[in-house]
Amino acid sequence: MTHLGYLIAGWSIGLGTLAVYGWSVARRAKAAARHVPADRRRWMSAND
Amino acid sequence: MSSVGAASPQTAQAADYSVSSRGTRLLGVFILVSVPVLLLFAFVFTEADDTMEDAVRLLYIHVPVAVLTYVAFSLTAVGSVAYLWKRSRWWDTVAHAAAEVGVVFCGLTLVTGSIWGRPTWNTWWEWGDVRLVTTLVLFLVFVGYLAFRSVPAEPETRAKRAAVIGIIGAINIPIVNRSVEWWENNTLHQQSSLTDGQLEDLTLFTWFLGTVVLGAIFVWLLITRFRLAWLEEEIDRHGLVTALEERRAESHVGVEAAVGGSVVGGFQDNPGGPQ
């Protein structure tokens, strides 16, 4: 396979960035939810 | 981060602060299963290109993230227009969430494109390429949008001004998209390969699969970021109310001490709660 280094770099940066960003957003949201009473957490499920 | 208030004992017992829902969990499972399938198609089942050789495999991620960048910033523009029209906090939060996810996707478009360009065009970056430069401008405008949103301000004023920036920033989207046709002598980019009918079926399918898989990731990120933005604004609004209550209580105590009288009246809670 040609250009293997570029392929590994491109795909790992792409998927890795999305994974880290997703984890970061979920962690920040969980931390924020601790400061908001349950009755004020609208739009957190499909039932809202 | 200021606190809106302590959760009740009952909710504290449950102690479930996750913002995931059944839909986002199902989407997460789909993503975990479909990413390896996409990698199989991108690296194993499809053939190398005659001209680009194996570098073509980078396009199975580069093109979908570019398309989703357009979707994200268009959604910011739609949310901004809808906010100015309806003055709805929901639309402002959609615009904010889409802008942040869009900045991530736009950054990845620039990085994966640069990594693809090095073996294909023999350069990481070309300042004379109109599409590269307009995409960079798009990225920087929305980084500015996010920076503006992080400046402390009264929520309605901030939302209104951010909406104007979001709409102005989105004007660049059709320019980026059409730049290859409008300035065909000032770009290294080729015109769309999707419409010339020369792509193999498996290549087209892998592009389509990449768009579906990355689209699922995009939707998951958008929903989760929306929920985070909603919670942050809840904290902002009620943190401000709490601070005002404290300041007012302090001033009332001061007045009471000065005149020796009693304080009459209270602070009306929750002027800016969810609609």
Interface residues (C-beta under 8 A of the other chain):
Chain A: M1 T2 H3 L4 Y6 L7 A9 G10 W11 I13 G14 L15 T17 L18 Y21 G22 V25 A26 R28 A29 K30 A31 A32 A33 R34 H35 V36 P37 A38 R40 R41 R42 W43 M44 S45 A46
Chain B: M1 S2 S3 V4 G5 A6 A7 S8 T11 A14 Y17 S18 V19 S20 S21 R22 G23 V35 L39 A42 F43 A48 E53 D54 A55 R57 L58 I61 H62 V65 W90 V104 G107 L108 V111 T112 I115 W116 R118 P119 I217 W220 L221 T224 R225 F226 R227 L228 W230 L231 E232 E234 I235 H238 G273 P274
